[in-house]
Amino acid sequence: MDVIVNPTPNLNGEIGALSSKNYTTRYLLAAALAEGTSTIHFPAHSEDSDAMRRCIRDLGAVLEEDDSKIVIQGFGSHPRDVRELNVGNAGAVLRFLMGVTALCPEVTFVNTYPDSLGKRPHDDLIDALGQMGVQVDHQQGRLPITIKGGQAKGGHIRVSGSVSSQYLSALLFVTPLLAEDSTIEVLNDLKSKVVIGQTLEVLEQAGIIIHASDDYMSFRVPGGQAYKPTTYTVQGDYPGSAAVLAAAAVTQSDVKILRLMEQSKQGERAIVDVLRMMEVPLTHENDVVHVQGNGRLKAVEFDGDAATDAVLAMVAAAVFAEGTSRFYNVENLRYKECDRITDYLNELRKAGANVEERQAEIIVHGRPEGVEGGVEINAHYDHRVIMALTVVGLRAKQPIRIRDAHHVAKSYPQYFDHLQALGASVQWVKE
């Protein structure tokens, strides 16, 4: 399905933030790895979190769900022997479970999205699993991937963090369950360090002990641990809310988003600080972000590594800012559902934005007068690209048609419903 985004000068109203996808997937996995019953309140509902639900069920967890919570009977350190797992297009779910299935005899992760997740490499994690005695069959680091585990061992494990922090998170989930103690050494740089903080937070809540260096470049993990069954509450999601906040910033608006914790460890919380730097009128009190946008923004410079999943929304806001904005240290955007630098900027140019790319930078020459629009653009099956392009469409002079916009459901199925509730003029059309 495509969506047509019409110019919308005003947004008004309030919405509750979506529950965090990142925390939901981690809580689901921690609950599955516990022997006993855990409860997750306010879990996210999206294609990614549904993929984790489906896969932990296949691995032996029992889930009972109502409107506000999931109750999970975990399988502990003994997942069921399954032949295949289908993670859909969920890269984090794939990588976390590549670690966990090192406890299984043989599991194949199938390739159902050859044009998206199927193109993404996982060599760094494959190499780390090999150091643990796990044989991995793969297609030049890509799906389909077969994990031949069951005899995984701890010890000294090296993993590169230069492409993704998800490889390290995968190791942090599985190594506590191994018989031996482990030390994990991160090679090169570590991207998205703030997300490792979220993983460690969840593991601590699950009773797991991990000794991390201050820079997150080395870890000591005692073996023989057990995840404890417990109760989790999922906080509101900053990555999804970033696009709604950007939409409010570029229009005449009076918009409130509820359930966004001021002290959250989500790096994408930086969207609030960046919009403040752009001189967008807003307040953040009692877990409510209140934007009273006037459509006037100033250019900004920002290190995007700490807020990877909010950068595209920030860029969309910068399209209409006065001056030249620069988002640097963002090379890992190239290794997502699509190349979120080249592919995204190509689509922004079609809409009339003045943008440049470097290997690890996005440069935006703002056009406060707006962009022309009146084009059909390709979202590249990427939920973050869809949301960010919608922000641009709201301020364009003519409508923008976004192809395959239904892929927004990967993380935020209600995104367009929420925008319509705030007054945005968007409509679904068949391809």
N, C-alpha and C positions, 0 to 999 in steps of 0.2 A: 504494500500500500504506500502511496505517496501522500504528502501533506502539502497544502498550499498555505503559506504564511502571508497574510495581508498586512500592509502598513497599519500599525495600531498606535496612535499617539498617547493613549492613557491606559495605565493599569492600576486597578484599585482592589483592595480586599485583603483577606488573610487566608493562609493555608498552613496546615501542619507539615513539617518536613517529613519526607520519606524516612523510614528507618534505614540505618546504615547497612549497605551491602557488605562492606569490608568486615564489620563486626559480626554480622549475621553468619557469613560463611565460616569465620573462625570459631564462633560459638557452636555452630552445628558440628564442626569437626571435633572440637574439644569434648562436646557431649557424647559423640559417637565413640571416642577413644576412652571414655570412662566406663567402668563396670558398675552399673547402677543407673538410677533415673535422674535426669537433669531436666530443668525447665527453662525455656527461653521466652521471655516476654517481649512483645512488639517486634517480632522478626520481620525482616524485609521480604517482600514478595517480588521477585524479578527472575529473569531467565537464569542469571548466575546463581542466585541462592536456591532456585528450584533445581538446578543441576547438582548442587551439593546435596540437597535433600534426596534426590533420586539415587545418587551414587552411594551415600552412606546407607540407604535402605538396601541397595544391592549387596553391600558389604556386611549386612547383618544387623544394622540398627533398626529398632522399632519406633516409629514416629506416630504420635497422635496429636492432632492439631485442631484448634478452634479459631475464632476470629482474632484472639489477642495473644495466643501463646502456642508453643510446641512443647510437648513432653516427649523426651527421647530416652529409650532404654538402649544404652550403649553396648558395643561389642568388646570394648577394652583393647587389649593388645592382641586379640585373636579375631581379626576380620574373617568373614566367610570366604571360602574358596570360590571365586567367580572367574569366568573366562574373559568377559568383556566389560568395559565401563564406557559410557557415553557422557562426556562432560559438555556436549553442545559446543558453544563458542566461548566457554569460560576459561580463560587462560590461568587465572589464579587457582581455580578449582582443580584443573589438570595438574598443575605443579605441586600443590599441596598433597594431592592424592598419589602422585608419582612417588613421593616420599613415603606415605603411609602404606602403599601396596608393596613396598620392600618387605613387609611382613607376610606377604602372600606368596604362594608357590609360583603362579604365573598369571598375569593379567595383561590384556591388550586394551589400550585406549584407542578407540576407533576415530576415524577422521570424517566428521559429518559437515565441517565447514572448510572445505579445501581452499576457498578464496579468502579466508580470514585467519582463524586460529591455525588452520592447516599450513599456512605460510610461515608461522612464527617458529623461531628456533628455540631449542631447549638444551643445547649442548652443555652448558655450564652445569646444569643439574645432573645430566646424564653422566658427566665426568665425576661429579661428587659421589653419586650413587655407586659408580664403579669402584671408588676407593673404599666403599663399605662392603665390597664383595658381592654387589648386586649386578647381574648381567642385564643389559638393556639392549634390545633390538630396536632399530629406528631407521628412518629414511633421511639420512644426512641431518640428524637432529630434529626432524619433524615427524608429525603424526603420519601413519599409525605407529604407536610406541608400545612395545611389549616389555613389561617388567618381570624378570625372573628372580624373585626374592626368596623369602623363607629362611635364609641363612645370613641376613644382614648383620654386620658387626660394627661396633663403635670403634673408637680410636681417634687418630688425628685426621681430620677431613679438611681439605681446602676447597673453597668455592669462590668463583668470581662473582663480584657484586656489580660489575660495570654495566650489565644490560638490565638486570631486574633484581629487586630485593626478594621476589617471590621464591627464588631458589633457596635462599637462606631461610626464609620462613618454613619452607618444606622440611628442611633438615632440623629446624628447631622443634617442629611438631613430632617428628619420629624418633630422634635420638634419645629422648628420655626413656623410651620404652625398650631400648636395647639393653642387653645384659652388661655390656662394658660401659665405662665412662667414655665420654667423647670430648675432644676439643675441636672447635670449628674455627678455622682461620679464613678470614675474608681477604681475597686477593684483589688487587687493583683498587678501584674506587667502589663505594657502596651507594647505589642510587636509592632514592626514596627512603632514607634512614628513618624518617618519621613513621613509616608504615611498619618497620621492624619494632618500633616502640609499641604499636598497637598489638602486634603478635605477642610480644613479651607481656603486655598487660593482660591479655586473654589467658596465656599460659599460667601466669601467677594466680589469676582467679580460679584456675582449674587445679591449683595445688602443685604445680610443676616448679621445680627449682632450677634456675639457669643463672650462672654467673657471667654477666656481660661486662666487657670493658666499656669505659665511658664513651668511646668513639664507635662502638658496635662493630669493631673490626676483629674481635676475638671473643670466644665464648667457651666456658667450661660447663659441660652438661653431665651431671651424675647419671649413671645408668640405673636400670632396675626400678624406675619410678612408676607410679600409677596415677592416671588422671582421676580426680575425685568428682563424683556427681555433685552438681550444685545448681544454683539458680542464677540466670543471667538476665539483664535488661538491656535491650539494644537502644542506643542513642540515635538521635536524628542524624541524617546524612548530609554532610557538607558538600561532597562532590556533585550530587544531583542538584542540591539547592543553589550551587554556584551559578548555574545558568539562569535560574529564576531571578536571583539577585542581580545578575548582569542585565537581564531584561528590564527589571525595575529601574536600574541605573541609567539606561539609555533612553527611557521614555519619561513622560510626565507621570509620576506615580505616587501612590500612597499604599505601600505593600508591606504586610507583616508576614514573616515566616516563624512559626513556633517550633519548639523542641530542638533548637540549635544551642548546645551547651557552650557556655563561654569558656570553660576550662577544658574543652575537648582536646584529646591527643591527635585528632585528625589534622593532618597537615593542611588540608584544603580549607580549614578554618581561616587561612590567610586571605581568602576572597574578601572577607570583611575588612581586613587591614588594607588590602590593595584598593578597594573601592573608596575607603577613607583617603588614601593617598591621592586618588583621582578626584578628590574633593566632592564626592557624592554625599549628599546629606543623609546620614543614617545614625541610628542608635542600636546598641546591643546590650539589652538588660533583661534579667530574669529569663534567660534562654529564648528571647524573642529578638530577631533582627527586624528593625523597622526602617524601610527605605522610603524617603520622600524625594524621589528623583525629579530633577528639572531638565534632564537631557544634556546638561553641560558637564563635561569631564576634562580633566587634565591628563597629559601623558605621564607614564610611570616607567621605572626600570625595576625589574623583579627577578630574583633567582628562583626559577620555577621548580627546582628539584624537590623542594620541600612540600610542594602542593601540586603534584603532577596532574591529578585528575580535575583540577580547577583551571589549569592554564588556558585551555581552549576558550572557556567562558570569559576569562580575563582579556584574552586577545579580541574576542568579539566586542567587548566593551571599548577596548582601545581603538577599534576601527573608527569610533565616533569622537575620540578625544582630540583635544587641541594639542598639537605637537607630535613628536615621535616617541613611541614607546618601544622598549626592548625587554624581551623575556629571554633570559640566558640560562645556561646549564640545563637544557631541556632535551638533550639528545635521546634520552630513553623514550620520548614521545614517538620516535621512529619505529619502536618495536612493540606497538600495541595492535589493536584490531586492524588498523591500517597504519601507514606512515602518517602520523598526526602532524607532521610538519609539512612535507611536500604535498600530500593529498589534500589536506585541509586548506593550505594557502592557495592551491590551485582553484578550489571552489570559491574561496573568498574573493579572488581576483575576478571570477566570472560575475559575481554580484556587484563588483565595482570598488572593492577595497584596494588600498595601496599598501601592499605587504611585500617583505623580502625575507628570504631564509638564508641561514648559515647552517653548518652541520649541527650546531647545538644552540642555535638562537632563532628567535622569531622577531622581526622588526616591523613595526606598524606605524606608517605615516597617517596620522588621524585625519578624518574628513568630517569635521563637525557639521558640515552642511548635509551630511547623509550620503548614501550610495544609491545607485540607480535601480538595482534589482531587475525585475522583469525577465528572469532567466530560470532555467531548470538546472539544478545542481545535483551532484552525486554524493551521497553520504558515505559511500565506501563501507556499508554494513556496520558502521561504527556509531554506537550510541552517544558518545561524547561529541562527535562531529555533528550529529543530528541536532543535539540540543544547542550547541554553539551557533550553528548556522541559522537556527530559528531566531536567536537574539538579533542577528543581523537583519533578518527578514522583517522583524517588527519595526525597524527604523528605516527600511529601504523606501524608495519612492514608488516602486511598483512591486506587485506580489512576487514571491519566490516559491518555486515548486521544488521540494526536496524529495528525491527518489528514495524508495525503500525506507521511509521514515519509521515503519513499524519496528525496526531493529532497536528503537529507543527502549523497548521492553527488556533489553538485556539488563538494564539497571534501574529504569524508572518508567514502568508501564503507564503510570498516571500522568506523565509529564504534560502532554497536550491537554488533558482534562483539567489539570491544575492551572495551566495558562489561560484556558477558556474561562475558568472560574474567576480569574482576575481581569477578564475583559479582552483577552487577546483574540484577534480574528484569525482563526486557523480552521481548516477543514480537511478531512480525509477524502481522497479521491482514489479510484482504482487505477492501477498502472495501465 
